[in-house]
Each structure stands twice: as structure tokens, then as C-alpha cells.
Amino acid sequence: MQTSSGAKLDSGRVALLLLLLGVGWSFWDSPALWPLKLLVVMMHESGHALATLLTGGAVDRITLAANESGSCLSRLPSGMMAQVAVYSAGYLGSALTGAFLLLATFRFRLRRVVLGAACVWLAGMGVLYAGDSFTRAFCMGTALVLGLAAKYLPEGGVDMLNLLLATFTALYVAFDLRSDLWHGAEGSVSDAALLANVTPVPSWAWAAIWSFASLALLGIFGRWALRAAPQKNMGYGPQRLGRMR
């Protein structure tokens, strides 16, 4: 397979990614996927927390709920641009995480480093910012599972777990943005609604903007990740083989 620029895509990688996307889409409402959904919600809220700290604010607590909702309670700077950055960071954080996981799995072959980093991140969020016992238990329990997977899973199993997390994160971004875009007017306080409160741009427009931006980001990084690895050139130019006289 080739892209329009002539870059070759690894057909095996593409097939595996499409398979996992199809499985995730088909079994989206399965209770078995509930822990993965909560994990992506934690990614989303972590994006808000990081943006808050980078803009000079303070994070009080992060909470997750069994109904797959989450919140990040922060003290934000008063400037509009800082608030726009913080409210947008949930969408952006989820999309960047999915894109990074695709690259880490297919392009950089980081394998256990990714799971180890996820373990440290969740444990840190649980210790520093978990706002209730449910959130803390989820963070610490999931951190333990990912840490054990990083240590004991074979390399093939680690790659599959990383890819599963990547594809599910990408799916969740699409479903999350679709919910804000089509159901944002039903009274729920979404990030798009919060952005609309501090700017003249309506919530549906913010949801549309971040939908296109997130999908474009995932597409660009996904294309890079799915490109076939270049073959190594063992020589340095044309050579004549044989004995010299």
C-alpha cells in the first residue's frame, strides 16, 4: 500500500489497526471495556491538570465516577487565553495520547517504556490529585496492572496491549467529541460549553473545531506510525564485486 506521497504503508499494521478499531466499535457498550473508558477519562482530566499547571494555575483534585464521567477542579488564571488553553487541553490531551501510543507501538518500538511511564503517571495522579477513594483506587490498581504487564508480558503481548490502548483512545476521542457536538445542548456541562462561556464562539463550533483538529492529529501521526520501516542500505554506493588484479 502507498500514500499519495509515495510512502509505503505496512499492510500488516494497517490490517491489525483496522481489526482493533472494528472490535472496539462493535463492543463499545460491553462492560469489559469499562476500565479502558475510565483510563481514557483519566487521560482527558490529566490534560486539563497539566494545562492548568503550565498556565500558572493550581490543581485541587481530579475525580472519576463509575458512570465514566470525570472532573478536574482547578484554580485558573483570570486571562481568557489561559482558560481557553485549559478547557481545550482535555480534547488535545486525549488525541495526543492516542497519537503517541500509535507511534510508540509501531514506529519507535518503545514497548515496556510506554507501560512503565503509564504506571508512573497513574500512580502519581492517584497520590497527588485523586479527590476520592474511588479515583485513588482506580489509579493505583490500574498502575499496578500496567506495571506488572510491563515487567512480565512477552514483547508481543506488550505491543498488543499498547496498540489496544492506542486504538481505544482514538475511538474514545471520536465518541467524546461526537457527544459534545451533537448532544452539547442537552444541559450537560462539557468542555465545549465551558469554552463557549469564555469566548464568543458557540459550544457546537468548539466541538467541531476540536473534532477536526483531533482527527487530523490522529490521522497524521497514524500515517507516520503505519509507514513501513525503510530498508537498510548496507553499501555506500555502486561497487564492483570480485578480486582486483
LINLIN-V684249 format. One record per backbone hydrogen bond with DSSP energy under -0.5 kcal/mol. NH is the residue of the N-H (numbers start at 0). CO is the residue of the C=O. E is the energy in kcal/mol with one decimal. If there is no record, write none. Layout:
nh->(NH;NH)
co->(CO;CO)
e->(E;E)
This chain:
nh->(2;5;8;9;10;13;14;15;16;17;18;19;20;21;22;23;24;25;26;27;29;32;33;36;37;38;39;40;41;42;43;44;45;46;47;48;49;50;51;52;53;54;55;56;57;59;59;60;61;62;64;67;70;72;73;74;75;82;83;84;85;86;87;88;91;92;93;94;95;96;97;98;99;100;101;102;103;104;105;106;106;107;108;109;110;112;113;114;115;116;117;118;119;120;121;122;123;124;125;126;127;128;129;130;135;136;137;138;139;140;141;142;143;144;145;146;147;148;149;150;151;152;157;158;159;160;161;162;163;164;165;166;167;168;169;170;171;172;173;174;175;176;177;178;179;180;181;182;183;185;186;189;193;194;195;196;197;197;198;205;206;207;208;209;210;211;212;213;214;215;216;217;218;219;220;221;222;223;224;225;226;226;227;233;240)
co->(6;2;0;225;8;9;10;11;12;13;14;15;16;17;18;19;20;21;22;24;26;29;30;32;33;34;35;36;37;38;39;40;41;42;43;44;45;46;47;48;49;50;52;51;74;57;72;72;128;70;68;64;62;60;71;57;73;78;79;80;81;82;83;84;87;88;89;90;91;92;93;94;95;96;97;98;99;100;101;101;102;102;102;103;103;109;110;110;111;112;113;114;115;116;117;118;119;120;121;122;123;124;124;61;131;132;133;134;135;136;137;138;139;140;141;142;143;144;145;146;147;148;153;154;155;156;157;158;159;160;161;162;163;164;165;166;167;168;169;170;171;172;173;174;175;176;177;178;179;182;183;187;189;190;191;192;193;194;194;201;202;203;204;205;206;207;208;209;210;211;212;213;214;215;216;217;218;219;220;221;222;223;7;231;238)
e->(-2.6;-1.6;-2.9;-3.0;-0.8;-2.3;-2.5;-2.2;-2.5;-2.6;-2.2;-2.3;-2.4;-2.4;-2.4;-2.6;-2.5;-2.5;-2.3;-1.0;-1.8;-1.8;-1.5;-2.1;-2.2;-2.0;-2.1;-2.2;-2.1;-1.7;-2.4;-2.6;-2.2;-1.8;-1.4;-2.2;-2.8;-2.2;-2.3;-2.1;-2.4;-1.7;-1.2;-2.9;-1.9;-0.6;-2.5;-1.5;-3.1;-2.3;-2.2;-1.7;-2.2;-2.7;-0.7;-3.2;-0.7;-1.7;-2.6;-2.3;-2.2;-2.7;-1.9;-1.0;-2.2;-2.8;-1.9;-2.2;-2.8;-2.1;-2.3;-2.4;-2.8;-2.4;-1.8;-2.1;-3.2;-2.1;-2.6;-0.5;-1.7;-2.6;-0.5;-1.8;-0.6;-2.2;-0.9;-1.1;-2.7;-2.6;-2.4;-2.2;-2.2;-2.6;-2.5;-2.3;-2.5;-2.5;-2.5;-2.2;-2.8;-2.2;-1.1;-2.7;-2.2;-2.6;-2.4;-2.5;-2.6;-2.5;-2.6;-2.2;-1.9;-2.0;-2.6;-2.3;-2.4;-2.3;-2.4;-1.5;-2.8;-1.8;-2.3;-2.4;-2.1;-2.3;-2.7;-2.5;-2.6;-2.4;-2.3;-2.9;-2.3;-2.2;-2.1;-2.2;-2.7;-2.3;-1.8;-2.5;-3.0;-2.5;-2.2;-2.2;-1.9;-2.5;-2.7;-2.2;-0.8;-1.5;-0.5;-1.2;-2.0;-2.4;-2.0;-1.4;-0.8;-0.7;-0.8;-1.9;-2.6;-2.1;-2.8;-2.6;-1.8;-2.4;-2.5;-2.3;-2.4;-2.4;-2.3;-2.6;-2.4;-2.7;-2.4;-2.4;-2.3;-1.8;-2.5;-2.1;-0.6;-0.8;-2.6;-0.8;-0.6)
